[in-house]
Amino acid sequence: MNDIYSKVSKIIGESNNIVFFGGAGVSTECGIPDFRSENGLYNKVSKYNYSPEVILSHSFFQNHPDIFYDFLNNNLLKYNVSPNKGHKALAELEHLGKIKAVITQNIDNLHQMAGSKKILELHGTLSRFYCCDCLKNYSSDYVKSLQTVPKCECGGIIRPDIVLYEESLDERILVESIQYINNAEILIVAGTSLAVQPAAGLLRYFNGKHMIFINKDSTDYDKNADILIHKPFAETMDRLMQNLGLWSEKE
């Protein structure tokens, strides 16, 4: 394992064209549960008579906004967390000119909070809300303060700026993500089961030197990576940053 960390540290140290692709596992060390693991959100016993996938769908939001927001408030909006060492490492590597883009499936805004600048949010973010009718923007703090279905001053229902099930990804963000991955020398994939399409399909556009997976659990795509680290993301990035001489053990 020590040899793997040394190898990855050397690869990062020698490259100035790295793209990062991450999922829910990037934020679990902050205290936010992922979706599909054994202890994930989708496997929790729920008080609802619907699965999370159904509740977080476009049609369900339209037909049952009360249940939708009850679920959102009790499961996704309740966390008040800070970026972990993994988020901070990515921001620092970007500042050093090594990471060109962070492509994320997460909606928690933690990459922005850590200081990353070039972030492509495939599934949107819970930091932004808008009126379905007049498109007026609202903050997450405003929505959380209500603890009910939020309504705009025009009377329209306010919704989160996230991609719900049954909705398509933003084509512009998708195309830009493909371009970054296609042009990358190194692709680091972390904290994702790669079970959600079309996001998982982006990996096929990588033509660079090294695809590195950092995941606690194995995935069906592990065979596509030439380096696998089956450890938590933040813990791994902390160790890599120490190997690079960028952080001390007390960092």
C-alpha angles and dihedrals in degrees: 000000000000089000091054092053090048091049094049092045090053092049092051092045093054098044132079095178109069126146122196124210116188145173141187094304089069089071104035091094086062090061098262112128119231122230113242108027122102091270095034129126094259093056097050119109103254134204087219125092090221134070118250089248090059095044092050094052128110095241093048091051090053095046101036109023090155094061091039092057094041088057093044094050094046099042113022109020098044096078119098103184141148130229116275128226090273093058090046093049091054091050091050093047089051090050088053090054096250103107114056099184143001112217110193138183089194125106098196100098092226095129089058091047090052092054105258111149108189102058125158110198106202094184100031125240140278089221090080131056131175141185114263090218110038098016093230111164124241132184126242089239090060093050094046091051091061100052089199139071103309118227128199121233086252090059097253123130116256117228135189118260092242133115108255125202110279090033127103125239118255103275093213093054091045093052093046091049090052090051093052093047093045092052097041124113092200128027118196113195116190143170098004134116088206087224097127122083141240088019095059090051091065090081091073090069092065114110100162135110106271135023109194123193121201108184134138090219132040122255136203087252097057090104089065093060123083092201125041126187112181097196136103113287102234092044090051095048091048090056093046092050089051090050089052090053091241096112134034123222089260093054 
